[in-house]
Amino acid sequence: MTDPVLEVSDLVKEYSGGGGLFRRGVSKVQAVSGVSFAIAAGQTLGLVGESGCGKSSTGRSVVRLVEPTSGSVRLSGVDVLAMGERELRSARRHMQFVFQDPYASLNPRMTAESIIAEPLRVHGRWAKGGPARVRELMEMVGLSPDQSGRYPFSFSGGQRQRIGIARAIALEPSLLVLDEPLSSLDVSIQAGIVNLLEDLQERLGLAYLFIAHDLAMVRHISDDVAIMYLGKIVEIGPVDSIFEAPRHPYTRALLSSVPVPDPRVQRGRKRIVLEGDVPSAIDPPSGCRFRTRCWKAAEICAVEEPPLVVRSGSVEGHQTACHFPEDAPALV
């Protein structure tokens, strides 16, 4: 990997909650527990896992929409978490967030032009060619500048997401954090947004942190994939290696649910159904957090947390946090 645009090391985000009716004191919800990864310019890291695993908290912590509890986030070598309010405001030009719901993230009282122009005004760039820049941005995301005076309610879901993307790239950032940007869109619209993101990445050299639960889409758009479970990354590596030779039992369970286009292959596949519920993030299991649902769990799994390292037989960069990594053939 070339010098990374984003380096995240041992990121932790805890939320405080009330003790509840039968619990005294204040409980801590471990949403993100020691997450580390890096993304280079022009590259995409797909971050996947079940709902509640900490994906969105990770993305929001990276850009400090929520304040991390501890860890390190470096953007082009500069420590984001050490920045004061003034420095952070300036740094936001280089890191932007695209939200899941394109309607809720847009001000319904503002026109498309005003929404896209907002970051230009905030950062003092409107006076120097602001209207022309808005027209350029609308064309870049596949919208007609003639639509600039319309309000969000008059656009389709896909068009609203294009407005959000135009706003995000207005200041020429180096990093986009995309929090499930396709999940609220029809399947027929998703492909157009993915093509747009790939085109913008190629033209602008953007680094993407792509948060999603659609594994088929993640495989298409990502260069590397990180699998999260209960606040921790349990497997990370090149996309082809993760999908063709998954080593962690949780990764294999997730991939077994991805449909295969060939009906004959699909009929012959065995679905891995996980038993039990996801443990509470307030009181996660000791050792390996996945052990309570893992068919390979042994005594060591309860007393020793497996390190996230390259296991024997894995390609370079493919790391797995498991005492008994799988060597089974490919699932997908």
C-alpha positions in Angstrom: 0.0 0.0 0.0 1.2 3.5 -0.8 1.1 6.1 2.0 -2.4 5.9 3.5 -4.8 8.7 3.4 -6.4 7.4 6.6 -4.8 5.4 9.4 -6.9 4.2 12.3 -5.2 2.6 15.3 -6.9 1.0 18.4 -10.0 3.1 18.0 -12.4 2.8 20.9 -15.9 4.3 21.3 -17.9 3.8 24.4 -21.4 5.1 25.2 -22.6 5.7 28.7 -26.1 4.5 29.6 -28.3 4.4 32.7 -28.1 1.5 35.1 -31.6 0.4 34.5 -34.3 -0.8 36.9 -32.2 -3.6 38.4 -28.7 -2.3 37.7 -26.9 0.3 39.7 -24.4 2.9 38.4 -23.7 3.8 34.8 -23.1 1.1 32.2 -20.7 1.3 29.3 -21.7 0.2 25.8 -18.5 -0.8 23.9 -19.6 0.1 20.4 -16.1 0.1 19.0 -13.3 -1.8 20.7 -9.7 -1.4 19.4 -10.3 -1.1 15.7 -7.4 -0.6 13.3 -7.1 -0.2 9.5 -5.7 2.0 6.8 -6.9 3.2 3.4 -4.8 4.6 0.6 -5.8 7.2 -2.0 -8.0 5.7 -4.7 -8.8 2.7 -2.6 -12.0 1.4 -0.9 -12.2 -0.4 2.4 -15.6 -2.2 2.9 -16.7 -2.4 6.5 -19.4 -5.1 7.0 -21.1 -6.9 9.8 -24.5 -7.4 11.4 -26.6 -4.5 12.6 -25.3 -3.1 15.9 -21.7 -4.4 15.4 -20.2 -0.9 15.5 -19.8 -0.1 11.8 -21.6 3.3 11.9 -20.0 4.3 15.2 -16.6 3.6 13.6 -17.3 5.8 10.6 -18.7 8.6 12.8 -15.7 8.4 15.1 -13.3 8.7 12.2 -14.6 12.1 11.2 -15.5 13.1 14.8 -19.2 13.3 14.3 -19.1 11.5 17.6 -16.0 11.8 19.9 -14.0 8.6 20.2 -13.1 7.4 23.7 -9.5 6.7 22.8 -7.3 5.6 19.9 -5.6 7.3 17.0 -7.1 8.7 13.7 -4.6 10.2 11.3 -5.6 11.9 8.0 -2.7 12.2 5.7 -0.4 11.9 8.7 -2.1 14.5 10.9 -3.8 13.4 14.1 -7.5 14.2 13.8 -8.2 13.4 17.5 -5.6 16.0 18.7 -7.2 18.8 16.8 -9.0 21.7 18.5 -12.4 23.0 17.2 -10.8 25.4 14.8 -8.3 22.9 13.4 -11.1 20.3 13.1 -13.3 22.7 11.1 -10.5 23.3 8.7 -9.8 19.5 8.4 -13.4 18.7 7.5 -12.6 20.0 4.1 -10.5 16.9 3.6 -12.9 14.3 5.1 -16.6 14.2 4.4 -19.6 11.9 5.4 -22.4 10.6 3.2 -25.4 9.5 5.2 -27.7 6.5 4.8 -30.9 8.3 4.3 -30.6 10.9 1.5 -33.9 12.6 2.5 -33.3 13.0 6.2 -29.7 14.3 5.6 -30.9 17.2 3.4 -32.6 20.3 4.7 -36.1 20.3 3.2 -36.2 24.1 3.3 -33.1 24.5 1.1 -32.9 24.2 -2.6 -30.4 21.8 -4.3 -28.2 24.7 -5.1 -28.2 25.9 -1.5 -27.4 22.5 -0.1 -24.5 21.9 -2.4 -23.2 25.5 -1.9 -23.3 25.3 1.9 -19.8 23.9 2.4 -18.4 26.4 -0.1 -20.0 29.2 2.0 -18.9 27.8 5.3 -15.3 27.5 4.2 -15.2 30.9 2.4 -15.1 29.6 -1.1 -18.4 30.9 -2.5 -17.1 34.3 -3.6 -14.6 32.8 -6.0 -16.8 31.1 -8.6 -19.4 29.5 -6.2 -22.3 29.4 -8.7 -20.1 27.9 -11.4 -18.8 25.3 -9.0 -22.3 24.2 -8.0 -23.2 23.7 -11.7 -20.0 21.7 -12.2 -20.8 19.5 -9.2 -24.3 18.8 -10.3 -23.1 17.7 -13.7 -20.4 15.5 -12.1 -23.0 13.6 -10.1 -25.4 13.2 -13.1 -27.9 16.0 -12.3 -28.9 18.9 -14.6 -28.0 22.4 -13.3 -31.5 23.3 -14.4 -32.7 21.4 -11.3 -30.7 23.6 -8.9 -33.7 25.6 -7.8 -35.8 22.5 -6.8 -36.3 21.3 -3.2 -35.4 17.8 -1.9 -39.0 16.5 -1.9 -39.2 16.9 -5.7 -36.2 14.6 -6.3 -36.2 10.8 -6.3 -34.2 8.9 -3.7 -31.3 8.3 -6.0 -31.2 11.9 -7.1 -31.2 13.0 -3.4 -28.3 10.8 -2.7 -26.5 12.4 -5.7 -27.1 15.8 -4.1 -25.6 14.5 -0.9 -22.6 13.2 -2.8 -22.2 16.5 -4.6 -22.2 18.3 -1.3 -19.6 15.9 0.1 -17.1 16.4 -2.7 -17.6 20.2 -3.0 -14.4 21.0 -1.1 -12.3 18.3 -2.9 -11.8 16.0 0.1 -9.4 13.1 0.2 -11.6 10.8 2.2 -15.3 9.9 2.0 -17.0 7.9 4.7 -20.1 6.3 3.2 -22.5 5.0 5.8 -24.7 2.5 4.0 -25.4 4.9 1.1 -27.3 2.4 -0.9 -29.6 0.7 1.7 -32.5 3.0 1.3 -32.5 2.9 -2.5 -34.2 0.5 -5.0 -31.9 -2.1 -6.4 -32.3 -0.6 -9.9 -31.0 2.7 -8.5 -28.1 1.3 -6.5 -26.1 0.3 -9.6 -26.1 3.9 -10.8 -24.9 5.3 -7.5 -22.1 2.6 -7.4 -21.0 3.6 -10.9 -21.0 7.2 -9.9 -18.9 6.5 -6.8 -16.4 4.5 -8.9 -16.2 7.2 -11.5 -15.6 9.9 -8.9 -13.0 7.8 -7.1 -11.1 7.4 -10.4 -11.3 11.0 -11.3 -10.5 12.5 -7.9 -8.4 9.9 -6.3 -10.7 9.6 -3.3 -10.3 7.1 -0.4 -13.6 5.5 0.6 -14.6 3.9 3.9 -17.7 2.1 2.6 -20.0 0.8 5.4 -22.6 -1.7 4.3 -24.3 -5.0 5.0 -24.8 -6.0 1.3 -21.9 -8.4 0.8 -22.4 -8.7 -2.9 -22.1 -4.9 -3.3 -19.1 -4.8 -1.0 -17.3 -7.3 -3.1 -18.0 -5.3 -6.2 -16.8 -1.9 -5.0 -14.1 -2.7 -2.4 -10.4 -3.3 -2.6 -10.2 -4.5 1.0 -12.8 -5.8 3.4 -13.0 -5.7 7.2 -15.5 -7.9 9.0 -16.8 -6.6 12.3 -18.4 -8.5 15.2 -19.5 -6.9 18.4 -17.2 -3.9 18.1 -14.1 -5.7 16.8 -12.6 -6.5 13.4 -12.4 -10.3 13.3 -11.1 -10.5 9.7 -9.6 -8.1 7.2 -7.8 -8.4 4.0 -7.9 -8.1 0.1 -11.5 -8.5 -1.1 -10.8 -11.6 -3.3 -9.0 -13.4 -0.5 -11.8 -12.6 2.0 -14.5 -13.9 -0.3 -12.7 -16.8 -1.8 -10.8 -18.1 1.2 -12.5 -16.8 4.4 -10.7 -18.0 7.6 -13.0 -16.8 10.4 -16.1 -18.8 11.2 -18.2 -15.6 11.4 -17.0 -14.5 7.9 -18.0 -17.9 6.6 -21.4 -17.7 8.1 -22.0 -14.3 6.6 -20.8 -15.3 3.1 -22.9 -18.5 3.2 -26.0 -16.2 3.0 -24.9 -14.5 -0.2 -26.9 -15.9 -3.2 -24.9 -17.4 -6.1 -26.2 -16.6 -9.6 -25.9 -20.3 -10.8 -28.9 -22.2 -9.5 -27.1 -25.5 -9.6 -24.3 -24.2 -7.4 -26.8 -22.4 -5.1 -28.7 -25.7 -4.5 -25.6 -27.5 -3.5 -24.4 -24.9 -1.0 -24.8 -25.3 2.7 -26.1 -22.3 4.6 -24.4 -21.7 8.0 -27.0 -20.6 10.4 -25.7 -19.0 13.6 -27.4 -20.1 16.8 -28.2 -17.9 19.7 -28.4 -14.1 19.9 -25.6 -11.5 19.6 -24.3 -10.9 23.1 -24.8 -7.6 24.8 -22.2 -4.9 24.1 -22.5 -3.8 27.7 -21.1 -7.1 28.9 -19.4 -8.9 26.0 -18.0 -12.4 26.4 -14.5 -12.9 27.7 -11.8 -14.0 25.3 -13.2 -14.3 21.7 -16.4 -12.4 21.5 -17.8 -14.7 18.8 -17.2 -17.9 20.9 -20.8 -18.0 22.3 -22.1 -18.6 18.7 -19.1 -20.5 17.2 -19.2 -24.2 16.4 -15.4 -24.4 16.9 -15.1 -22.8 20.3 -12.8 -24.4 22.9 -11.6 -23.6 26.4 -8.9 -21.3 25.1 -11.5 -19.1 23.3 -13.0 -18.1 26.7 -9.8 -17.1 28.4 -7.6 -15.7 25.6 -8.6 -13.2 23.0 -7.2 -14.2 19.6 -4.9 -11.6 18.0 -5.7 -10.2 14.6 -2.8 -11.5 12.6 -1.9 -13.2 9.3 -2.5 -16.9 9.8 -0.6 -19.7 8.1 -1.9 -20.3 4.6 -3.3 -16.7 4.2 -2.1 -14.3 1.6 -0.2 -11.2 2.6 -2.5 -8.7 4.4 -5.2 -11.2 5.1 -5.5 -11.1 8.9 -7.9 -13.2 11.1 -8.7 -13.1 14.8 -9.3 -16.8 15.5 -7.6 -19.6 17.4 -8.9 -22.2 14.9 -9.0 -20.5 11.5 -10.9 -22.4 8.8 -9.2 -24.1 5.9 -12.3 -25.1 4.1 -12.8 -24.4 0.4 -14.3 -21.2 -1.0 -18.0 -20.5 -0.3 -18.7 -17.9 -3.0 
